[in-house]
Amino acid sequence: MPIDLRAKRRHLLTAAGAVAGLSLSPAWLRQARAQSSGGTLTVALSTNPITCDPINMSSHDTQIISQTIWENLVEFDIDGVLKPQLAKSLPTISEDKLTYSFELRDDVTFQNGQKLTAEDVKYSFEYTIDPAHKASRGSLFNRLSHVEVDSPTKLRVILKTPYSPWTAFLTKFMGIWPKGSRELVGDDGFRLKPVGLGTGPGIFEEWKPNDYVSLTKNPNYWQKGLPHWDRLVVKVVPEDATRIAYLVSGNADIIGAPPPREFARLKSRPKLQAQSTPTDGGWCFMLQNNAKPPFDDVNFRLAVAHAVDRKTIAEKIYYGLVEASPVPAPASSWWFDKQAADSLDYNLDKARAYLAKSKYQGDAATFELLTSAEAYLLDTNDCAVFLQAELAKIGIKVVLKKAAFAVVNPQVFRGDYQASIGNFMSPGEPTYMITVSCTPNQFLSKATNFDSPKVAELLKVAFAEEDRAKLKTVHAELQRELAAQSPLTWFGFFASANVWRDRVKGFKPSKGLTINVRNVSVE
Amino acid sequence: MAALFLRRAGLSLLSLLLVSLVLFVLTRSIPDSPARIVLGEDATAAAMAQFDRDHGLDRPILVQYGRWLEGIVLHGDLGTSFTTGLRMNRQVAATLPVTLELVIVAFAVSIVISLALGTLAAVLRDSVVDYGARLIAVLGVSVPGFWLAIVLIIFFAVDRDWFPPGGIAPLAKDWREHLRSIALPSFCLGVFYMAVLTRMTRSSLLDVLGLDYMRTARASGLRAGRVLAYALRNALVPVVTIAGMSFGHMFGWALIIEQVFNIDGLSRALLTAIQMRDYAMVQAVVMVFTFVFVIANLCADMLNASLNPRLASPA
């Protein structure tokens, strides 16, 4: 039998009400926090940096840190155009395509006050290409032989074999640092606390792991008047909903990787601006193991390629954040070949005809499609379900298998799978992804098991050519060959998308995916 | 009491050792190498093999375990991250206080509220207060924490700006801001345990209040407050046991709360470490959590023994 305390109930309720009232007093409510801005630009990213060192950066998102601290001889601007950066102009190239001559700007100093010279450039390049230093991005530059210094502002980069794409990798995957600095501060200095080591607009200030990296304005930056911000805070907010809340509540000025589903909604929200631009290197595609049935049959591959409604994938699955393309070239790029793209049009009759010619009919026309449970760059699961429904129309059965990213990746890389939807971001030039997926001894070679001498030959021709008009012909031929072989099924190229508050001025998403804040100001 | 303590402490040490072995084997079973994260998606097999050699990941698992355990036992060294190169001791020291504060605040609030609400519900059985307490308890255990967190962020941070949407403001900078930033996550973290403990307190107290000796106490004219105090002492034994376990569990729940509220605590570091295949960090965090869990249970056992001395004597 309970004790009778009913007489005291009113007092207890009054006391509880008073406690609740005190905790929500007007003084408490008035503590609406002022925006943490002024001269501070806050960028919220989904990815956690593991280093600041540009030669070991693996995530395109977090390259905002290295690209704001360091610079290089040339750069891709936000529209994907290669421009001189620390060099006065784009390099002059020798006839044998093995020597690239640069002249440096003479008004550049490092953040430590030291003047930039050709010796620093030589030192930076030679450090990166030396295998002993184990730069994770060193392989991108392994066709470079050495650097010769002609004067304090003139130098020549000597290549072992012609390889024109190398300049495209510069800004993203390496930087120029003072001669002797690697020995002075060590790898840990570059990785965790690179103060004064770059020529860029931002000087490293602090890194709080799992939380943020902050940079301050370089007052002696060679581009006078830049940057407009006093402090840049790169905040790590992995949760999509929270990242959006940070933006909407004014705790972040720009966010990276907005979820496609939310992108259109955020676009129409007051005080926010959203924009996307197709990347030149963001492959959205289906990896196929060409050594395993049923993808060892070119007719089966072509049946799949013709049965994919890329327009619907781009517009309905990815809400316009993918630019549809059936070939390894964005439709908006200079190297896109319409003839190759038209040869892989969405046509179910053609798809059925190719399937009828293939050796895989009926129950044999089946494959397992591996997808990652977690999104890397873009979520692939809706796309996989759509693909399953599309291929069922022509009689191909797709068995979906979802696993953790950490499980899917090794399985794909060692070729222990049939098909998998993937998203990869390349430096934004036409050859890199084709090289790594369609030539031997590359990181995706075992995944595709596709090795075409014709593709290798065409790539070699492309590497030795600088003239865009001639390159266009080479790339057209390359795309036609790949369209005829269909070793992979391309859906399109994902866009670089950002959402930002309207107090941010001068911002535009970059074709290179990495957020560029060099010219951005905060009101 | 001392014997009980020694017995429990011995068992706790054994648990820690067992957990460390299982943990080490399990983390090494994570597919793919941390090299993939460090060197990037396009790393070659040769570069990855070299990374594994450099970091001793190619050695037999028991050798790796032995070296790791030696570091902890002899030097108090939790290791170094393969992916970031950061020292784990420093990482734990930087993030543990954040999670600890979050858990302690959530735990304290949930204990105070659940004891008050559970007791009121029991003594005012079948009243409005009782129904209200039961409704709160049902809601508390049913509503998913991550959903509640997102709803609270939208309602209080995005639409109204009463609280920040995430992060913990430094205490040293502004204590009011600090309190504001910790309010929503603590509430979300504590609400489930508050509900569980409220139900537990209510039912346990009702059981005790219905026993013969309680009826005798009331019949002998003891004041209601005194009777309640006696009843609570006995009713709290199962509540303390559950509370002790809840304290440990909260570190696990904090993983979701810290992720949603973007709090740089130890629990979130565990999630990041799993995603980045940062073995050293996973091991360090889980060992710290295990230690906290074991200590919390040891404290609960000791407290129970003091509430009910019969528990201290061997069976």
HADDOCK unambig.tbl for C-alpha pairs under 7 A between the chains (distance, minus, plus):
assign (segid A and resid 1 and name CA) (segid B and resid 209 and name CA) 6.68 0.50 0.50
assign (segid A and resid 1 and name CA) (segid B and resid 210 and name CA) 5.85 0.50 0.50
assign (segid A and resid 2 and name CA) (segid B and resid 122 and name CA) 6.99 0.50 0.50
assign (segid A and resid 2 and name CA) (segid B and resid 123 and name CA) 5.05 0.50 0.50
assign (segid A and resid 2 and name CA) (segid B and resid 124 and name CA) 6.86 0.50 0.50
assign (segid A and resid 2 and name CA) (segid B and resid 125 and name CA) 6.73 0.50 0.50
assign (segid A and resid 2 and name CA) (segid B and resid 209 and name CA) 6.72 0.50 0.50
assign (segid A and resid 3 and name CA) (segid B and resid 123 and name CA) 5.46 0.50 0.50
assign (segid A and resid 3 and name CA) (segid B and resid 224 and name CA) 6.42 0.50 0.50
assign (segid A and resid 4 and name CA) (segid B and resid 123 and name CA) 6.96 0.50 0.50
assign (segid A and resid 29 and name CA) (segid B and resid 162 and name CA) 6.11 0.50 0.50
assign (segid A and resid 32 and name CA) (segid B and resid 161 and name CA) 6.00 0.50 0.50
assign (segid A and resid 32 and name CA) (segid B and resid 162 and name CA) 5.74 0.50 0.50
assign (segid A and resid 50 and name CA) (segid B and resid 83 and name CA) 6.45 0.50 0.50
assign (segid A and resid 50 and name CA) (segid B and resid 84 and name CA) 5.05 0.50 0.50
assign (segid A and resid 51 and name CA) (segid B and resid 84 and name CA) 6.51 0.50 0.50
assign (segid A and resid 56 and name CA) (segid B and resid 39 and name CA) 6.83 0.50 0.50
assign (segid A and resid 58 and name CA) (segid B and resid 38 and name CA) 6.83 0.50 0.50
assign (segid A and resid 58 and name CA) (segid B and resid 39 and name CA) 6.49 0.50 0.50
assign (segid A and resid 58 and name CA) (segid B and resid 40 and name CA) 4.72 0.50 0.50
assign (segid A and resid 136 and name CA) (segid B and resid 39 and name CA) 4.88 0.50 0.50
assign (segid A and resid 210 and name CA) (segid B and resid 264 and name CA) 6.00 0.50 0.50
assign (segid A and resid 210 and name CA) (segid B and resid 269 and name CA) 7.00 0.50 0.50
assign (segid A and resid 211 and name CA) (segid B and resid 264 and name CA) 5.76 0.50 0.50
assign (segid A and resid 237 and name CA) (segid B and resid 262 and name CA) 5.95 0.50 0.50
assign (segid A and resid 239 and name CA) (segid B and resid 259 and name CA) 6.61 0.50 0.50
assign (segid A and resid 239 and name CA) (segid B and resid 260 and name CA) 6.07 0.50 0.50
assign (segid A and resid 242 and name CA) (segid B and resid 260 and name CA) 6.10 0.50 0.50
assign (segid A and resid 242 and name CA) (segid B and resid 261 and name CA) 6.74 0.50 0.50
assign (segid A and resid 245 and name CA) (segid B and resid 158 and name CA) 6.00 0.50 0.50
assign (segid A and resid 245 and name CA) (segid B and resid 165 and name CA) 6.18 0.50 0.50
assign (segid A and resid 246 and name CA) (segid B and resid 165 and name CA) 6.11 0.50 0.50
assign (segid A and resid 248 and name CA) (segid B and resid 158 and name CA) 6.27 0.50 0.50
assign (segid A and resid 249 and name CA) (segid B and resid 157 and name CA) 6.65 0.50 0.50
assign (segid A and resid 249 and name CA) (segid B and resid 158 and name CA) 4.95 0.50 0.50
assign (segid A and resid 249 and name CA) (segid B and resid 161 and name CA) 6.95 0.50 0.50
assign (segid A and resid 406 and name CA) (segid B and resid 31 and name CA) 6.02 0.50 0.50
assign (segid A and resid 406 and name CA) (segid B and resid 32 and name CA) 6.09 0.50 0.50
assign (segid A and resid 407 and name CA) (segid B and resid 31 and name CA) 5.75 0.50 0.50
assign (segid A and resid 410 and name CA) (segid B and resid 32 and name CA) 5.82 0.50 0.50
assign (segid A and resid 442 and name CA) (segid B and resid 44 and name CA) 6.70 0.50 0.50
assign (segid A and resid 443 and name CA) (segid B and resid 42 and name CA) 5.40 0.50 0.50
assign (segid A and resid 443 and name CA) (segid B and resid 43 and name CA) 6.20 0.50 0.50
assign (segid A and resid 443 and name CA) (segid B and resid 44 and name CA) 5.14 0.50 0.50
